[in-house]
Amino acid sequence: MVVVYSYVWIQNRCVNMIAHLFNAPLGESEAAVGVGTVGSSEAIMLAGLAFKRQWQNKRKAEGKPYDKPNIVTGANVQVCWEKFARYFEVELKEVKLRDGYYVMDPVKAVELVDENTICVAAILGSTLNGEFEDVKHLNDLLTKKNQETGWDTPIHVDAASGGFIAPFLYPELEWDFRLPLVKSINVSGHKYGLVYAGIGWVIWRSKDDLPDELIFHINYLGADQPTFTLNFSKGSSQVIAQYYQLIRLGYEGYRNIMENCQENAMVLKEGLLKTGHFNIVSKDKGVPLVAFSLKDNSCHNEFEVSDMLRRYGWIVPAYTMPPDAQHVTVLRVVIREDFSRTLAERLVNDIQKVLYELDTLPAKVTAKVQESNKKSEIETQREITEAWKKFVREKKKTNGVC
Ligand SMILES: *Cc1c(COP(=O)(O)O)cnc(C)c1O
């Protein structure tokens, strides 16, 4: 009982601090509510359910059909939104990306909104290139549409990565509860919240935005305890760790760390630009990460760069963008607290070596990859492994790089 009480107390302290960080309004009848979750995914399930229930209640009261809810997002959403849509039977309406624009276009998003839209989900810090979506513009456009139609479509901000970046690096950027239509926000404690994996947060603007039906009350632990997470018991260590980080580092501590990450991201970006081989696909103002693609991938592509970097101990993923930008492949490096300037410089160095090696390597690996589209995946993998083994064997004869 004492343990549960302390846990709830510490959790609520974290909720208050994070709500404050996100500029939740503080009035007589206003007080943000929220809860610690396993990560942003669980947080998003809860936020999505709250919107679905709110919308259904409103439609029922108006005597209108409430069986075809939809949600509007960009095609760049993290997979947890697709999970939410499928698990909880909400149609996902995605705004397509286009060449050179890899986040949700607010104009197109608002065009997709109809009377069945439970919310528009904006992302603060796209998983794919770290870019912040323009939530303020979205809020303005949606306010106008709501006035014209009489709907009151709200906004959720998925700030899984950006929620612990923007308040420290760009405090003037309006993306949070300062915008009236933003009713809930999620953030991952285990990304830039600086806690080990297993903690996320969802914050609602006020308790009116969290329908009562989602809250269960149990008393068998000795006192009334409201619960509104998908699972019940979980370890308290992550919540305690989050509390520790928040009070140990404070606003200034987090700001220093995020500034450092951002500076190291810029060192990496400049180094990559200097090679002359890459286009930068991430933005300077965003999550501290560098997403980049080859200027010329006709001979060797980003997947080969990724594969070759593994030999130097780097795991830099290469992936294709979602529709309609699927022809663009990017490599992505996320800069965390422990990624120092020295490491950034070493990575640029190793990438340079990889580029040099690829230049001396015939285009046959690429050719094989293309030709092997007809072959089974295992066959392809075997062939590529063989090609690399051969390449490494030959290399080893002349130098000691491994
Ligand atoms: C990482 C991420 C998620 C999922 O978060 P988890 O904490 O891993 O569950 C959701 N949305 C975005 C934008 C993310 O970057």
The ligand as an SDF file (V2000), in Angstrom:
LIG
                    3D

 15 15  0  0  0  0  0  0  0  0999 V2000
    9.4940    6.0800  -31.1580 C   0  0  0  0  0  0  0  0  0  0  0  0
    8.2230    6.6840  -31.6230 C   0  0  0  0  0  0  0  0  0  0  0  0
    6.9840    6.1460  -31.2450 C   0  0  0  0  0  0  0  0  0  0  0  0
    6.8630    4.8870  -30.4350 C   0  0  0  0  0  0  0  0  0  0  0  0
    7.3570    5.1150  -29.1920 O   0  0  0  0  0  0  0  0  0  0  0  0
    7.7270    3.9590  -28.1380 P   0  0  0  0  0  0  0  0  0  0  0  0
    8.1120    4.7530  -26.9480 O   0  0  0  0  0  0  0  0  0  0  0  0
    8.8600    3.2070  -28.7310 O   0  0  0  0  0  0  0  0  0  0  0  0
    6.5310    3.1110  -27.9400 O   0  0  0  0  0  0  0  0  0  0  0  0
    5.8440    6.7970  -31.6630 C   0  0  0  0  0  0  0  0  0  0  0  0
    5.9040    7.9020  -32.4040 N   0  0  0  0  0  0  0  0  0  0  0  0
    7.0790    8.4570  -32.8000 C   0  0  0  0  0  0  0  0  0  0  0  0
    7.0680    9.7140  -33.6120 C   0  0  0  0  0  0  0  0  0  0  0  0
    8.2730    7.8580  -32.4110 C   0  0  0  0  0  0  0  0  0  0  0  0
    9.4420    8.4040  -32.8100 O   0  0  0  0  0  0  0  0  0  0  0  0
  1  2  1  0
  2  3  1  0
  2 14  2  0
  3  4  1  0
  3 10  2  0
  4  5  1  0
  5  6  1  0
  6  7  2  0
  6  8  1  0
  6  9  1  0
 10 11  1  0
 11 12  2  0
 12 13  1  0
 12 14  1  0
 14 15  1  0
M  END
$$$$
